[in-house]
């Protein structure tokens, strides 16, 4: 439930208790819900299924609007070799998670459509390019099958 405040900002109220954070009405950053870990189940589906449609089905709201993006970071440190960050988000329910310093699949290849400065903890800029992100992932998965 949302309760309007006089200063035209919103405060999250869950179960009658204040969440403790103030959300600005028009800020894209605060539109995302990073408390739903089950959005990461999309990664399991990516590995288990042979035929995948895009966008992926969201495990939170069950709509076909979940997306995955990965970025492999270049590093000179031996323990960071092949590691990167994964973003998983849903365009419908706005659930999102990102996990960093994970070993990415060998089949994942870099892209040229995302600038490093656009990669934040919440998928604010990724959402704007979700169709391109899905097309890139689909292309990589088709190559993996061959």
WOPE-V489070 format. One line per field, one symbol per residue. psi: psi as a letter, one per 20 degrees, with the letter a starting at -180 (. if undefined). burial: I if it has 9 or more other C-alpha atoms within 8 Angstrom, else O. Layout:
# WOPE-V489070
psi->???
burial->???
This chain:
# WOPE-V489070
psi->qpppqhjkrqppopkiqphjqppqgjphhjiqokinhihiihhghhhhqgppqqrqppigijqmkqqpqqopppqiphiipjqaqppprphgikqqqpprkqpqqhipqrrjipqhiiorhqlghhhhkhhhggggggghhhhhh.
burial->OOOOOOOOIIIIIOOOOIOOOOIOOOOOOOOIIIOIOOIIOIOOOOOOOOOOOOIIIIIIOOOIIIIIIIOIOOOOOOOIIOIIIIIIIIIOOIIIIIOOOIOIOOOOOOOOOOOOOOIOOIIIIIOOOIOOIIOIIIOIIOOOOO
